[in-house]
Amino acid sequence: MIRKILLINIVLLGGCNTTTTDKKSISEKEYYSNGNISAESIVINDTIKNYKTYYESGSLKSMGNYKGEKPEGFHVWYYKNGITETESQFQNGLLVGGTTKFFTNGNIKKYCFYNDNSDLMYINTYDSLGSLIGTQGRLIVSIKYKSPIKVGREMTADYLIATPPDSKGDLIIKEIFDSKIIINKKYNIDSSNFRYSKIYQTVGKYQLIMKVVVNDTMRKRTFVDVDTTSIEVVP
């Protein structure tokens, strides 16, 4: 991607300076016609590290990494006044996880959460003063697990959870077997990915109930989502 970007910018912006540090690492810079830097990066094998673009005034416009021609990992964009405009996560070129957009005054504008296929699953919208004005979607974005499972084997359930900014959350997991609660545990949410695992020693059908409670500490709002999963254990 940077090769294509560089060729375009050489024509439009006026210049490019490439410095080879070794056979596998290349430092590249682009410049505006006024002499200010427009972009810079370090290319290591097929991975572009610390790709940064700048406004013509010299202030930072964006930064992030690329793998091949695809954005990878954390990327951030800035307004001309230096305030963050957008923060996003990429995986193999796709938007995944949380993306946060901001107003020019620095207050949050929108929080979006994408699943592993880059489908938009959850949105929080805010006004320019920072007040929450709308919510769409579910906090529990997806669950991946296998059922039935053989007795004595480990079962894993992978949960993907939207985690809005300025919030703290808890996971409460209950497991029911034969009409009795056999597990009731609480976990702190410290990331969007949570794995629950267990080895079942008794054949039968289990209910796995997951409750997510997210408290927006700044706006004093609480959001709750609940999902029930059936697990069948066979001989």
C-alpha positions in Angstrom: 0.0 0.0 0.0 2.7 2.5 0.9 4.4 1.9 -2.5 1.2 3.0 -4.3 0.7 5.9 -1.9 4.3 7.0 -2.4 4.0 7.0 -6.2 0.8 9.1 -6.1 2.3 11.5 -3.5 5.5 11.9 -5.5 3.4 13.3 -8.4 1.0 15.3 -6.3 3.2 16.5 -3.4 6.6 16.9 -5.0 9.1 14.5 -3.5 10.1 11.3 -1.8 13.2 10.3 0.0 14.0 6.7 0.6 16.9 5.5 2.9 17.8 1.9 3.0 19.1 0.9 6.5 19.7 -2.8 5.6 18.3 -5.4 3.2 15.1 -5.9 5.2 14.5 -2.4 6.7 13.7 0.7 4.7 12.9 4.2 5.9 10.7 6.2 3.6 9.6 9.9 3.7 7.4 12.1 1.5 7.3 15.8 1.3 5.0 18.6 0.3 6.1 21.2 -2.2 6.7 23.6 0.7 9.3 21.2 2.1 7.2 20.0 5.1 7.0 16.2 5.5 3.8 14.7 4.3 4.3 11.0 5.3 7.0 8.8 6.8 7.3 5.1 7.7 9.7 2.2 8.3 9.2 -0.9 6.1 10.4 -4.2 7.6 10.0 -7.1 5.2 6.3 -6.8 4.3 5.2 -4.9 7.4 5.0 -1.1 7.4 5.7 0.2 10.9 4.7 3.6 12.3 3.2 4.9 9.0 2.5 8.6 9.8 0.9 11.3 7.6 1.0 15.0 8.2 -1.0 18.1 7.3 0.8 20.6 5.1 1.2 22.8 8.2 3.3 20.0 9.7 0.9 18.8 12.4 0.2 15.0 12.6 -2.7 13.8 10.6 -2.7 10.0 11.1 -0.6 7.1 12.3 -0.8 3.3 12.2 0.8 0.1 10.9 0.2 -1.9 7.7 0.9 -5.5 6.7 1.3 -5.7 3.0 -1.3 -3.4 1.6 -3.7 -3.8 4.6 -4.0 -1.8 7.8 -3.2 -3.8 10.9 -3.6 -3.0 14.6 -4.3 0.4 16.2 -4.8 3.4 13.9 -5.5 7.0 14.9 -6.5 10.1 13.0 -6.2 13.8 14.1 -8.0 17.1 13.4 -5.8 20.0 12.3 -6.0 21.4 15.8 -4.3 18.2 17.2 -7.5 16.8 18.8 -8.0 13.1 18.1 -10.7 12.5 15.4 -10.9 8.7 15.2 -9.3 5.7 16.9 -9.8 2.3 15.3 -8.5 -1.3 15.3 -7.8 -3.3 12.2 -7.2 -7.0 11.6 -6.1 -8.2 8.2 -7.4 -5.0 6.6 -10.8 -5.2 8.4 -12.3 -2.9 11.1 -12.7 -5.0 14.2 -13.4 -4.3 17.8 -14.1 -0.7 19.0 -13.9 2.4 16.9 -14.2 5.8 18.7 -14.9 9.1 16.9 -14.6 12.5 18.6 -15.8 16.1 18.0 -13.2 18.8 17.4 -13.7 19.9 21.1 -12.4 16.5 22.2 -15.7 15.1 23.4 -16.7 11.6 22.2 -19.0 11.6 19.2 -19.6 7.9 18.4 -18.5 4.5 19.6 -18.9 1.6 17.2 -18.1 -2.0 17.7 -17.4 -4.5 14.9 -17.2 -8.2 15.0 -14.5 -10.4 13.5 -16.1 -10.1 10.0 -16.2 -6.3 10.3 -20.0 -6.2 10.7 -21.2 -3.2 12.7 -22.8 -4.7 15.8 -23.1 -1.9 18.4 -23.3 1.9 18.4 -23.3 4.6 21.0 -24.0 8.1 19.8 -23.2 11.3 21.8 -23.9 15.0 21.4 -21.1 17.6 21.3 -21.3 18.1 25.1 -20.6 14.4 25.7 -24.1 13.3 26.7 -25.3 9.9 25.4 -28.2 10.3 23.0 -28.6 6.9 21.4 -27.7 3.2 21.6 -28.1 0.4 19.1 -27.2 -3.2 19.2 -26.2 -5.7 22.0 -23.2 -5.7 24.3 -22.8 -9.4 23.8 -21.7 -9.3 20.2 -21.1 -13.1 19.6 -20.5 -16.4 21.2 -18.4 -19.3 19.8 -18.6 -22.7 21.3 -19.1 -26.4 20.5 -22.1 -28.6 21.6 -22.5 -31.5 22.1 -19.3 -32.2 23.8 -18.0 -35.5 25.2 -17.9 -36.1 28.9 -14.4 -35.5 30.3 -13.5 -33.1 27.5 -13.0 -29.4 27.9 -15.6 -27.0 26.6 -14.6 -23.4 25.7 -17.1 -20.6 25.0 -15.5 -17.5 23.5 -17.5 -14.3 24.0 -17.0 -11.0 22.1 -18.2 -8.0 24.2 -18.7 -4.4 23.3 -16.9 -2.2 25.8 -17.9 1.5 25.4 -15.5 4.3 26.5 -15.7 5.7 30.1 -17.2 2.4 31.3 -16.5 -0.4 33.8 -18.2 -3.7 33.5 -18.8 -7.1 35.1 -19.5 -10.5 33.8 -21.8 -12.7 35.8 -21.8 -16.4 34.7 -24.4 -18.8 36.0 -24.5 -22.5 35.1 -27.7 -24.5 35.7 -27.9 -28.3 35.7 -30.9 -30.4 36.8 -32.7 -27.2 37.8 -29.9 -26.2 40.2 -27.4 -23.4 40.0 -24.0 -25.1 40.1 -21.9 -22.1 39.2 -22.3 -18.4 40.0 -19.2 -16.4 39.3 -18.4 -12.7 38.7 -15.6 -11.4 36.6 -14.3 -7.9 35.8 -14.4 -7.0 32.1 -10.9 -5.9 31.1 -11.1 -6.5 27.4 -13.6 -7.3 24.6 -12.6 -11.0 24.6 -13.6 -13.4 27.3 -13.2 -17.2 27.4 -15.1 -19.5 29.7 -13.9 -23.0 29.9 -14.8 -26.1 31.9 -14.4 -29.9 31.9 -17.8 -31.6 32.3 -17.8 -34.9 34.2 -21.6 -35.6 34.1 -23.7 -36.4 31.0 -26.7 -34.1 30.5 -27.9 -30.7 29.4 -26.6 -27.5 31.0 -27.7 -23.9 30.7 -24.9 -21.3 30.6 -26.3 -17.8 31.4 -24.0 -14.8 30.9 -25.0 -11.4 32.1 -23.0 -8.3 31.2 -23.4 -5.2 33.3 -21.6 -2.1 32.0 -21.6 1.2 34.0 -20.8 4.4 32.2 -19.1 6.1 35.1 -19.0 9.6 33.5 -22.7 9.7 32.5 -24.0 7.5 35.3 -25.7 5.1 32.9 -26.0 1.3 33.3 -26.4 -1.1 30.4 -27.3 -4.8 30.8 -27.3 -7.7 28.3 -28.1 -11.4 29.0 -27.5 -14.5 26.9 -28.4 -18.1 27.5 -26.5 -20.9 25.9 -27.3 -24.6 26.0 -24.5 -27.1 26.4 -25.1 -30.8 25.9 -22.6 -33.3 27.3 -22.7 -36.8 25.8 -21.0 -40.1 26.7 
